[in-house]
Amino acid sequence: MADLVYPPVILAIKGFWKYLGIRFTFDGQEHLPAEGGAILAMNHVGYLDFALIGTAALPRKRYIRFMAKKEIFDHKISGPLMRGMHHISVDRASGGASYVAALRALRAGEIVGIFPEGTISRSFEIAKLKTGAVRLAMGANVPIIPTIVWGSQRIMTKKRKPDFKRQKHPVYVTFGEEFIVTKGMDVEAAEAELRKRMLNLLHEVQAKYPDSPVGQFWAPARQGGTAPTPEQVQLEYEAYRASEEYKAKHPDSSNEE
């Protein structure tokens, strides 16, 4: 497919990274296939994750087609850019169309980027995964590449004011060894194995990260950071689900189990 929008967007993003003074460390790029379809199963800690991971893939001369929520495509500015870069819209109320679009892209030899946690992890740990990445890999017969980004949460993440000052934060992106799933495998078991691989890779990246996590908002409680624990995040989510605000936004929630 023709990529007329991706190249100028990349130039703009590289300029933004230069302005921020980000100190990049990219590892495991050899695990990205030089050609053919694959899925990047990515952790999600900040709003810039997709752009940072896409930048890390450029030396392999591959463009990543990211799956992103429909609201981004509906925006008058980001929408045309997302469509021009052939990213894939995800309507959480009806995921069938996005699944088909991703399957079509994978079979056409594209690399598709997925955040299997579904949203930014406020604990900065690997949350419970959805099974979409595994099902797509089985359907398209492509490998899954566990992918970890770390440090982006220091720039822009949930419930924090963005920090666009020239801070020269270290940002790591690491691509792990491919994970092969085949038709007939137990989907839940494959998802559990994928999460285990992502978790191990996250711990490896965190161990290499040069800045101390102790007392930092961007570090998980496990490392001595002040981020909420996964249990605290779950309790907050359950309270939100019971709130009038949630019910107003999700009128069909009363029918959910």
Secondary structure as a PSIPRED ss2 file (coil, helix, strand):
# PSIPRED VFORMAT (PSIPRED V4.0)

   1 M C   1.000  0.000  0.000
   2 A C   1.000  0.000  0.000
   3 D C   1.000  0.000  0.000
   4 L C   1.000  0.000  0.000
   5 V C   1.000  0.000  0.000
   6 Y H   0.000  1.000  0.000
   7 P H   0.000  1.000  0.000
   8 P H   0.000  1.000  0.000
   9 V H   0.000  1.000  0.000
  10 I H   0.000  1.000  0.000
  11 L H   0.000  1.000  0.000
  12 A H   0.000  1.000  0.000
  13 I H   0.000  1.000  0.000
  14 K H   0.000  1.000  0.000
  15 G H   0.000  1.000  0.000
  16 F H   0.000  1.000  0.000
  17 W H   0.000  1.000  0.000
  18 K H   0.000  1.000  0.000
  19 Y H   0.000  1.000  0.000
  20 L H   0.000  1.000  0.000
  21 G C   1.000  0.000  0.000
  22 I C   1.000  0.000  0.000
  23 R E   0.000  0.000  1.000
  24 F E   0.000  0.000  1.000
  25 T E   0.000  0.000  1.000
  26 F E   0.000  0.000  1.000
  27 D E   0.000  0.000  1.000
  28 G C   1.000  0.000  0.000
  29 Q H   0.000  1.000  0.000
  30 E H   0.000  1.000  0.000
  31 H H   0.000  1.000  0.000
  32 L C   1.000  0.000  0.000
  33 P C   1.000  0.000  0.000
  34 A C   1.000  0.000  0.000
  35 E C   1.000  0.000  0.000
  36 G C   1.000  0.000  0.000
  37 G C   1.000  0.000  0.000
  38 A E   0.000  0.000  1.000
  39 I E   0.000  0.000  1.000
  40 L E   0.000  0.000  1.000
  41 A E   0.000  0.000  1.000
  42 M E   0.000  0.000  1.000
  43 N C   1.000  0.000  0.000
  44 H C   1.000  0.000  0.000
  45 V C   1.000  0.000  0.000
  46 G C   1.000  0.000  0.000
  47 Y C   1.000  0.000  0.000
  48 L C   1.000  0.000  0.000
  49 D H   0.000  1.000  0.000
  50 F H   0.000  1.000  0.000
  51 A H   0.000  1.000  0.000
  52 L H   0.000  1.000  0.000
  53 I H   0.000  1.000  0.000
  54 G H   0.000  1.000  0.000
  55 T H   0.000  1.000  0.000
  56 A H   0.000  1.000  0.000
  57 A H   0.000  1.000  0.000
  58 L H   0.000  1.000  0.000
  59 P H   0.000  1.000  0.000
  60 R H   0.000  1.000  0.000
  61 K C   1.000  0.000  0.000
  62 R C   1.000  0.000  0.000
  63 Y C   1.000  0.000  0.000
  64 I E   0.000  0.000  1.000
  65 R E   0.000  0.000  1.000
  66 F E   0.000  0.000  1.000
  67 M E   0.000  0.000  1.000
  68 A E   0.000  0.000  1.000
  69 K E   0.000  0.000  1.000
  70 K H   0.000  1.000  0.000
  71 E H   0.000  1.000  0.000
  72 I H   0.000  1.000  0.000
  73 F H   0.000  1.000  0.000
  74 D H   0.000  1.000  0.000
  75 H C   1.000  0.000  0.000
  76 K C   1.000  0.000  0.000
  77 I C   1.000  0.000  0.000
  78 S H   0.000  1.000  0.000
  79 G H   0.000  1.000  0.000
  80 P H   0.000  1.000  0.000
  81 L H   0.000  1.000  0.000
  82 M H   0.000  1.000  0.000
  83 R H   0.000  1.000  0.000
  84 G H   0.000  1.000  0.000
  85 M C   1.000  0.000  0.000
  86 H C   1.000  0.000  0.000
  87 H C   1.000  0.000  0.000
  88 I E   0.000  0.000  1.000
  89 S E   0.000  0.000  1.000
  90 V E   0.000  0.000  1.000
  91 D C   1.000  0.000  0.000
  92 R C   1.000  0.000  0.000
  93 A C   1.000  0.000  0.000
  94 S C   1.000  0.000  0.000
  95 G C   1.000  0.000  0.000
  96 G H   0.000  1.000  0.000
  97 A H   0.000  1.000  0.000
  98 S H   0.000  1.000  0.000
  99 Y H   0.000  1.000  0.000
 100 V H   0.000  1.000  0.000
 101 A H   0.000  1.000  0.000
 102 A H   0.000  1.000  0.000
 103 L H   0.000  1.000  0.000
 104 R H   0.000  1.000  0.000
 105 A H   0.000  1.000  0.000
 106 L H   0.000  1.000  0.000
 107 R H   0.000  1.000  0.000
 108 A C   1.000  0.000  0.000
 109 G C   1.000  0.000  0.000
 110 E C   1.000  0.000  0.000
 111 I E   0.000  0.000  1.000
 112 V E   0.000  0.000  1.000
 113 G E   0.000  0.000  1.000
 114 I E   0.000  0.000  1.000
 115 F C   1.000  0.000  0.000
 116 P C   1.000  0.000  0.000
 117 E C   1.000  0.000  0.000
 118 G C   1.000  0.000  0.000
 119 T C   1.000  0.000  0.000
 120 I C   1.000  0.000  0.000
 121 S C   1.000  0.000  0.000
 122 R C   1.000  0.000  0.000
 123 S C   1.000  0.000  0.000
 124 F C   1.000  0.000  0.000
 125 E C   1.000  0.000  0.000
 126 I C   1.000  0.000  0.000
 127 A C   1.000  0.000  0.000
 128 K C   1.000  0.000  0.000
 129 L C   1.000  0.000  0.000
 130 K C   1.000  0.000  0.000
 131 T C   1.000  0.000  0.000
 132 G H   0.000  1.000  0.000
 133 A H   0.000  1.000  0.000
 134 V H   0.000  1.000  0.000
 135 R H   0.000  1.000  0.000
 136 L H   0.000  1.000  0.000
 137 A H   0.000  1.000  0.000
 138 M H   0.000  1.000  0.000
 139 G H   0.000  1.000  0.000
 140 A H   0.000  1.000  0.000
 141 N C   1.000  0.000  0.000
 142 V C   1.000  0.000  0.000
 143 P C   1.000  0.000  0.000
 144 I E   0.000  0.000  1.000
 145 I E   0.000  0.000  1.000
 146 P E   0.000  0.000  1.000
 147 T E   0.000  0.000  1.000
 148 I E   0.000  0.000  1.000
 149 V E   0.000  0.000  1.000
 150 W E   0.000  0.000  1.000
 151 G C   1.000  0.000  0.000
 152 S H   0.000  1.000  0.000
 153 Q H   0.000  1.000  0.000
 154 R H   0.000  1.000  0.000
 155 I C   1.000  0.000  0.000
 156 M C   1.000  0.000  0.000
 157 T C   1.000  0.000  0.000
 158 K C   1.000  0.000  0.000
 159 K C   1.000  0.000  0.000
 160 R C   1.000  0.000  0.000
 161 K C   1.000  0.000  0.000
 162 P C   1.000  0.000  0.000
 163 D C   1.000  0.000  0.000
 164 F C   1.000  0.000  0.000
 165 K C   1.000  0.000  0.000
 166 R C   1.000  0.000  0.000
 167 Q C   1.000  0.000  0.000
 168 K C   1.000  0.000  0.000
 169 H C   1.000  0.000  0.000
 170 P E   0.000  0.000  1.000
 171 V E   0.000  0.000  1.000
 172 Y E   0.000  0.000  1.000
 173 V E   0.000  0.000  1.000
 174 T E   0.000  0.000  1.000
 175 F E   0.000  0.000  1.000
 176 G C   1.000  0.000  0.000
 177 E C   1.000  0.000  0.000
 178 E C   1.000  0.000  0.000
 179 F E   0.000  0.000  1.000
 180 I C   1.000  0.000  0.000
 181 V C   1.000  0.000  0.000
 182 T C   1.000  0.000  0.000
 183 K C   1.000  0.000  0.000
 184 G C   1.000  0.000  0.000
 185 M C   1.000  0.000  0.000
 186 D C   1.000  0.000  0.000
 187 V H   0.000  1.000  0.000
 188 E H   0.000  1.000  0.000
 189 A H   0.000  1.000  0.000
 190 A H   0.000  1.000  0.000
 191 E H   0.000  1.000  0.000
 192 A H   0.000  1.000  0.000
 193 E H   0.000  1.000  0.000
 194 L H   0.000  1.000  0.000
 195 R H   0.000  1.000  0.000
 196 K H   0.000  1.000  0.000
 197 R H   0.000  1.000  0.000
 198 M H   0.000  1.000  0.000
 199 L H   0.000  1.000  0.000
 200 N H   0.000  1.000  0.000
 201 L H   0.000  1.000  0.000
 202 L H   0.000  1.000  0.000
 203 H H   0.000  1.000  0.000
 204 E H   0.000  1.000  0.000
 205 V H   0.000  1.000  0.000
 206 Q H   0.000  1.000  0.000
 207 A H   0.000  1.000  0.000
 208 K H   0.000  1.000  0.000
 209 Y C   1.000  0.000  0.000
 210 P C   1.000  0.000  0.000
 211 D C   1.000  0.000  0.000
 212 S C   1.000  0.000  0.000
 213 P C   1.000  0.000  0.000
 214 V C   1.000  0.000  0.000
 215 G C   1.000  0.000  0.000
 216 Q C   1.000  0.000  0.000
 217 F C   1.000  0.000  0.000
 218 W C   1.000  0.000  0.000
 219 A C   1.000  0.000  0.000
 220 P C   1.000  0.000  0.000
 221 A H   0.000  1.000  0.000
 222 R H   0.000  1.000  0.000
 223 Q H   0.000  1.000  0.000
 224 G C   1.000  0.000  0.000
 225 G C   1.000  0.000  0.000
 226 T C   1.000  0.000  0.000
 227 A C   1.000  0.000  0.000
 228 P C   1.000  0.000  0.000
 229 T C   1.000  0.000  0.000
 230 P H   0.000  1.000  0.000
 231 E H   0.000  1.000  0.000
 232 Q H   0.000  1.000  0.000
 233 V H   0.000  1.000  0.000
 234 Q H   0.000  1.000  0.000
 235 L H   0.000  1.000  0.000
 236 E H   0.000  1.000  0.000
 237 Y H   0.000  1.000  0.000
 238 E H   0.000  1.000  0.000
 239 A H   0.000  1.000  0.000
 240 Y H   0.000  1.000  0.000
 241 R H   0.000  1.000  0.000
 242 A C   1.000  0.000  0.000
 243 S C   1.000  0.000  0.000
 244 E H   0.000  1.000  0.000
 245 E H   0.000  1.000  0.000
 246 Y H   0.000  1.000  0.000
 247 K H   0.000  1.000  0.000
 248 A H   0.000  1.000  0.000
 249 K H   0.000  1.000  0.000
 250 H C   1.000  0.000  0.000
 251 P H   0.000  1.000  0.000
 252 D H   0.000  1.000  0.000
 253 S H   0.000  1.000  0.000
 254 S H   0.000  1.000  0.000
 255 N H   0.000  1.000  0.000
 256 E C   1.000  0.000  0.000
 257 E C   1.000  0.000  0.000
